[in-house]
Amino acid sequence: MSAGRATVQVPCIWHRDLLAELMQQAVDQRLPHALVLSGPAGIGKQRLARAFLEALLCQQPQGGLACGDCQSCHLVAAGSHPDMALLVPNEEKKSKVIKVDQVRDLVDFFSKTAQYGGRRVALLWPAESMNRNAQNALLKTLEEPGSGAFLLLLCDQPSRLLPTVRSRCQQRQLGVPDQPTAQAWLAEQTGDESQARALLAAAGGAPLKALQLEQVEWFAQRDTLLGQFVAVLEGRTPVSIAAQTLLKHEPLPLLEALHGWLAAALRGQQADDKLAPVMNRLRQRLSDRRLLQLAAEVQRARQLLQSSANPNPALLMERLLLLAVGVDAMAAAF
């Protein structure tokens, strides 16, 4: 890439056909004014969305991607394109919510005339982080989008969007890529096919989430950590002690990996060679019904940690361990 060329986003290989399809919709003037792209976290939705919006604003897209040479591409790369808006929770204020004032600014953004090419675009991520007031405020734009307006909402959990919002958007549900494609891509990133297989299993098949797991310091000791659950099941370790051990690590990525391992156990699959002994002990101790309950509770705990509820991680972890051994009475405490 030459020094004078702006960096452009390229989608993951498994989303290239979808990007081409969306670009053809734009060429044919069949693009909706609002589109919800939903699917599991870590499958590359943000890369796809960014590549699409950059190409929409590009003055001379090439091969379905932004060219990187025109003025629009340079403005997008600099974060100063006047016809592109990005709505995310305010990280400086450690917020997990897109608030109503941010959406009102977006409504104002779409009320103005586009300065380049006649199109104004905006990306909301994660769309489900909008609180109820913010979602209601968005209805004005969804009902009266204005000429050239295009709004792209990305979300992992579309059910958290109000029905009034979902009904006013075209929706596309994305899944995890097929395992051979995902594993080949991940092996190329990590340089280790065996490690790629283990990471992908822990990430539930989501390649970008798997790549993030590679950087987590505890992943090399994953058999020891999963063994804490088994030790509780076998009555060798008290719940409180196991919870303290697990909470020495960042809870969200740990729970995401646990969900991937439980899903593998439910499918009767081996997560990876290192986990084989402890996974076999886990299956011996838990029925399919209990595995399913535990996987659902892990998913619920993940959603709580990602929400604005600020749950107590220690209580969440103890709740999971108690559920694993068959103690359901704690549900009333949550």
C-alpha positions as CSV (number, residue, x, y, z in Angstrom):
1,M,0.0,0.0,0.0
2,S,1.5,3.4,-1.1
3,A,2.2,6.1,1.4
4,G,-0.6,8.3,0.0
5,R,-3.3,5.7,0.2
6,A,-5.8,5.5,3.0
7,T,-6.3,2.3,4.9
8,V,-9.5,0.6,4.0
9,Q,-11.4,-2.2,5.8
10,V,-11.6,-5.6,4.2
11,P,-14.2,-8.1,5.4
12,C,-13.4,-11.5,6.6
13,I,-13.3,-14.1,3.8
14,W,-16.6,-15.7,4.8
15,H,-18.4,-12.4,4.4
16,R,-17.1,-11.4,1.0
17,D,-20.1,-12.8,-0.9
18,L,-22.5,-11.0,1.5
19,L,-20.6,-7.7,1.0
20,A,-20.9,-8.2,-2.8
21,E,-24.6,-8.8,-2.4
22,L,-25.1,-5.6,-0.4
23,M,-23.1,-3.6,-2.8
24,Q,-25.2,-4.9,-5.7
25,Q,-28.3,-3.8,-3.7
26,A,-26.8,-0.3,-3.5
27,V,-26.0,-0.2,-7.2
28,D,-29.6,-1.4,-8.0
29,Q,-31.0,1.2,-5.6
30,R,-32.6,-1.6,-3.6
31,L,-30.8,-0.8,-0.3
32,P,-33.2,-0.3,2.6
33,H,-32.9,2.8,4.7
34,A,-32.1,0.8,7.8
35,L,-30.4,-2.7,8.1
36,V,-29.9,-4.9,11.2
37,L,-27.0,-7.3,10.9
38,S,-27.1,-9.7,13.8
39,G,-25.2,-12.8,14.8
40,P,-22.9,-14.2,17.4
41,A,-20.1,-12.0,18.7
42,G,-16.7,-12.5,17.2
43,I,-17.7,-13.5,13.6
44,G,-16.6,-10.3,11.9
45,K,-19.7,-8.2,11.8
46,Q,-17.8,-5.0,12.5
47,R,-15.3,-5.6,9.7
48,L,-18.2,-6.3,7.3
49,A,-20.1,-3.2,8.4
50,R,-17.1,-0.9,8.1
51,A,-16.1,-2.3,4.7
52,F,-19.6,-1.7,3.4
53,L,-20.0,1.8,4.7
54,E,-16.6,2.8,3.4
55,A,-17.5,1.4,0.0
56,L,-20.8,3.3,0.0
57,L,-19.1,6.6,0.6
58,C,-16.2,5.9,-1.7
59,Q,-16.2,8.0,-4.9
60,Q,-14.7,5.2,-7.0
61,P,-15.1,1.8,-5.3
62,Q,-13.1,-1.1,-6.8
63,G,-14.0,-4.7,-6.6
64,G,-16.7,-4.0,-4.1
65,L,-14.3,-2.2,-1.7
66,A,-13.4,1.4,-1.0
67,C,-10.5,2.5,-3.3
68,G,-8.4,4.1,-0.5
69,D,-7.4,6.9,-2.9
70,C,-10.3,9.3,-3.1
71,Q,-11.0,12.2,-0.8
72,S,-13.9,10.4,0.9
73,C,-11.6,7.4,1.7
74,H,-9.1,9.7,3.3
75,L,-11.8,11.5,5.3
76,V,-13.2,8.2,6.6
77,A,-9.7,6.9,7.6
78,A,-9.2,10.2,9.5
79,G,-12.5,9.8,11.2
80,S,-13.7,13.2,9.9
81,H,-16.1,12.3,7.0
82,P,-19.0,14.7,7.4
83,D,-21.5,12.1,6.0
84,M,-20.6,9.3,8.4
85,A,-21.6,8.9,12.0
86,L,-20.6,6.2,14.5
87,L,-22.7,5.6,17.7
88,V,-21.1,3.5,20.4
89,P,-21.3,3.6,24.2
90,N,-19.1,6.4,25.7
91,E,-15.9,4.6,26.7
92,E,-14.5,7.6,28.4
93,K,-17.4,7.6,30.8
94,K,-17.2,3.8,31.1
95,S,-20.7,3.6,29.8
96,K,-22.2,0.4,28.4
97,V,-25.2,2.2,27.0
98,I,-26.0,4.3,23.9
99,K,-28.0,7.1,25.4
100,V,-30.9,9.1,24.1
101,D,-28.8,12.3,23.7
102,Q,-26.5,10.4,21.3
103,V,-29.5,9.2,19.2
104,R,-30.9,12.7,19.1
105,D,-27.6,13.9,17.7
106,L,-28.0,11.1,15.1
107,V,-31.5,12.3,14.2
108,D,-30.0,15.8,13.7
109,F,-27.2,14.3,11.6
110,F,-29.7,12.7,9.2
111,S,-31.7,15.9,8.9
112,K,-28.9,17.6,7.2
113,T,-27.9,17.5,3.5
114,A,-25.1,15.1,2.5
115,Q,-21.9,16.9,1.5
116,Y,-20.3,14.1,-0.6
117,G,-22.1,11.9,-3.1
118,G,-25.6,12.4,-1.8
119,R,-25.5,9.6,0.9
120,R,-25.3,9.9,4.7
121,V,-24.5,6.7,6.6
122,A,-24.4,5.8,10.3
123,L,-23.3,2.7,12.3
124,L,-24.8,1.8,15.7
125,W,-22.8,-0.8,17.6
126,P,-23.9,-2.6,19.6
127,A,-27.4,-1.6,18.7
128,E,-28.9,-3.5,21.7
129,S,-27.0,-1.3,24.1
130,M,-29.5,1.5,23.3
131,N,-31.7,2.0,26.3
132,R,-35.5,2.2,25.8
133,N,-35.6,6.0,25.5
134,A,-32.8,5.9,22.9
135,Q,-34.6,3.3,20.8
136,N,-37.8,5.2,20.9
137,A,-35.9,8.4,19.8
138,L,-34.5,6.4,16.9
139,L,-38.0,5.8,15.5
140,K,-38.2,9.3,14.0
141,T,-35.3,8.5,11.8
142,L,-36.5,5.0,10.9
143,E,-39.9,6.4,10.0
144,E,-38.6,9.5,8.1
145,P,-35.1,8.6,7.1
146,G,-34.6,11.4,4.5
147,S,-33.1,11.1,1.1
148,G,-29.8,9.1,0.9
149,A,-29.9,8.0,4.5
150,F,-28.6,4.6,5.5
151,L,-28.5,3.3,9.0
152,L,-26.6,0.1,9.9
153,L,-27.4,-1.5,13.2
154,L,-25.1,-4.3,14.5
155,C,-26.1,-6.5,17.3
156,D,-25.3,-9.8,19.0
157,Q,-28.8,-10.1,20.6
158,P,-31.5,-8.7,18.2
159,S,-34.2,-9.7,20.7
160,R,-33.2,-6.8,22.9
161,L,-34.2,-4.4,20.2
162,L,-37.8,-3.1,20.6
163,P,-40.3,-4.7,18.1
164,T,-41.0,-1.2,16.8
165,V,-37.4,-0.8,15.9
166,R,-37.0,-4.2,14.4
167,S,-40.1,-3.9,12.3
168,R,-38.8,-0.8,10.6
169,C,-35.5,-2.3,9.5
170,Q,-34.5,-5.0,7.1
171,Q,-32.9,-7.8,9.0
172,R,-30.1,-10.2,8.2
173,Q,-29.1,-13.0,10.6
174,L,-25.4,-14.1,10.3
175,G,-24.0,-17.3,11.6
176,V,-20.6,-18.6,12.5
177,P,-18.6,-19.6,9.4
178,D,-18.2,-23.3,8.6
179,Q,-15.5,-24.9,10.6
180,P,-13.0,-25.7,7.8
181,T,-13.0,-22.1,6.7
182,A,-12.8,-20.7,10.2
183,Q,-10.1,-23.1,11.3
184,A,-8.0,-22.4,8.1
185,W,-8.2,-18.7,8.7
186,L,-7.4,-18.9,12.4
187,A,-4.4,-21.3,11.7
188,E,-3.1,-18.7,9.3
189,Q,-3.3,-16.0,12.0
190,T,-1.8,-18.1,14.8
191,G,0.6,-20.2,12.8
192,D,-0.5,-23.3,14.8
193,E,-3.3,-25.6,13.5
194,S,-3.7,-27.5,16.8
195,Q,-4.0,-24.2,18.8
196,A,-6.4,-22.8,16.2
197,R,-8.7,-25.9,16.7
198,A,-8.6,-25.5,20.5
199,L,-9.2,-21.7,20.4
200,L,-12.1,-22.2,17.9
201,A,-13.8,-24.8,20.2
202,A,-13.5,-22.5,23.2
203,A,-15.0,-19.6,21.2
204,G,-18.0,-21.5,20.0
205,G,-16.8,-21.3,16.4
206,A,-16.4,-17.5,16.3
207,P,-13.0,-16.9,14.7
208,L,-12.3,-13.3,15.9
209,K,-13.3,-14.2,19.4
210,A,-11.0,-17.2,19.2
211,L,-8.2,-14.8,18.1
212,Q,-8.8,-12.7,21.2
213,L,-8.6,-15.7,23.4
214,E,-5.1,-16.4,22.2
215,Q,-4.0,-13.3,24.0
216,V,-5.6,-14.3,27.3
217,E,-3.0,-15.5,29.8
218,W,-5.1,-18.2,31.4
219,F,-5.8,-20.1,28.1
220,A,-2.7,-22.2,28.4
221,Q,-4.0,-23.5,31.8
222,R,-7.6,-24.1,30.5
223,D,-7.6,-27.7,31.7
224,T,-6.8,-26.5,35.3
225,L,-9.6,-23.9,35.2
226,L,-12.2,-26.2,33.8
227,G,-11.0,-28.7,36.3
228,Q,-12.3,-26.3,39.0
229,F,-15.8,-27.0,37.9
230,V,-15.2,-30.8,37.9
231,A,-13.6,-30.6,41.3
232,V,-16.8,-29.0,42.7
233,L,-18.9,-31.7,41.0
234,E,-16.7,-34.4,42.5
235,G,-17.0,-32.8,45.9
236,R,-13.3,-32.2,46.2
237,T,-13.4,-28.3,46.3
238,P,-16.0,-26.1,48.0
239,V,-18.0,-23.7,45.7
240,S,-16.6,-20.6,47.4
241,I,-12.9,-21.7,46.9
242,A,-13.5,-22.6,43.3
243,A,-15.2,-19.3,42.6
244,Q,-12.3,-17.4,44.1
245,T,-9.8,-19.3,41.9
246,L,-11.8,-18.6,38.8
247,L,-12.3,-15.0,39.6
248,K,-8.6,-14.4,39.5
249,H,-9.2,-14.1,35.8
250,E,-11.3,-11.7,33.7
251,P,-14.8,-13.2,34.0
252,L,-16.3,-12.4,30.6
253,P,-13.7,-14.2,28.3
254,L,-13.6,-17.1,30.9
255,L,-17.4,-17.5,30.7
256,E,-17.4,-17.3,26.9
257,A,-14.8,-20.1,26.8
258,L,-16.8,-22.1,29.3
259,H,-19.9,-21.7,27.1
260,G,-18.0,-23.0,24.1
261,W,-16.8,-26.1,26.1
262,L,-20.2,-26.8,27.4
263,A,-21.6,-26.6,23.9
264,A,-19.0,-29.1,22.7
265,A,-19.9,-31.4,25.6
266,L,-23.5,-31.3,24.6
267,R,-22.6,-32.2,21.0
268,G,-20.5,-35.0,22.2
269,Q,-17.4,-33.4,20.7
270,Q,-13.9,-33.1,22.1
271,A,-13.0,-29.4,22.6
272,D,-9.2,-30.2,22.2
273,D,-6.6,-32.7,23.2
274,K,-5.5,-30.9,26.3
275,L,-9.1,-30.7,27.6
276,A,-9.9,-34.3,26.8
277,P,-9.4,-35.8,30.3
278,V,-11.3,-33.1,32.2
279,M,-14.1,-33.0,29.5
280,N,-14.6,-36.8,30.0
281,R,-14.9,-36.3,33.7
282,L,-17.4,-33.4,33.1
283,R,-19.6,-35.6,30.9
284,Q,-19.6,-38.4,33.5
285,R,-20.8,-36.0,36.2
286,L,-23.4,-34.0,34.3
287,S,-26.5,-35.2,32.5
288,D,-27.4,-33.6,29.1
289,R,-30.2,-31.8,30.9
290,R,-27.8,-30.3,33.5
291,L,-25.3,-29.4,30.8
292,L,-28.1,-27.6,28.9
293,Q,-29.2,-25.7,32.1
294,L,-25.6,-24.8,32.9
295,A,-24.9,-23.5,29.3
296,A,-28.1,-21.4,29.5
297,E,-27.0,-19.9,32.8
298,V,-23.5,-19.2,31.5
299,Q,-25.1,-17.3,28.6
300,R,-27.3,-15.4,31.0
301,A,-24.3,-14.5,33.1
302,R,-22.4,-13.3,30.0
303,Q,-25.3,-11.0,29.0
304,L,-25.5,-9.6,32.5
305,L,-21.8,-8.8,32.5
306,Q,-22.2,-7.0,29.1
307,S,-25.2,-5.0,30.3
308,S,-25.5,-1.9,32.4
309,A,-26.7,-3.9,35.4
310,N,-23.2,-4.1,37.0
311,P,-23.8,-7.6,38.5
312,N,-21.4,-9.0,41.2
313,P,-19.1,-11.4,39.3
314,A,-18.5,-13.4,42.5
315,L,-22.2,-14.1,42.9
316,L,-22.6,-15.0,39.3
317,M,-19.7,-17.5,39.4
318,E,-21.0,-19.1,42.7
319,R,-24.4,-19.3,41.1
320,L,-23.0,-21.2,38.1
321,L,-21.1,-23.6,40.4
322,L,-24.2,-24.2,42.6
323,L,-26.3,-24.9,39.5
324,A,-23.6,-27.4,38.3
325,V,-24.1,-29.4,41.5
326,G,-27.8,-29.2,41.3
327,V,-28.6,-26.4,43.7
328,D,-31.3,-24.3,42.0
329,A,-32.7,-22.5,45.0
330,M,-30.3,-19.6,44.5
331,A,-32.3,-18.4,41.4
332,A,-34.5,-16.2,43.6
333,A,-31.4,-14.2,44.6
334,F,-30.9,-13.0,41.0
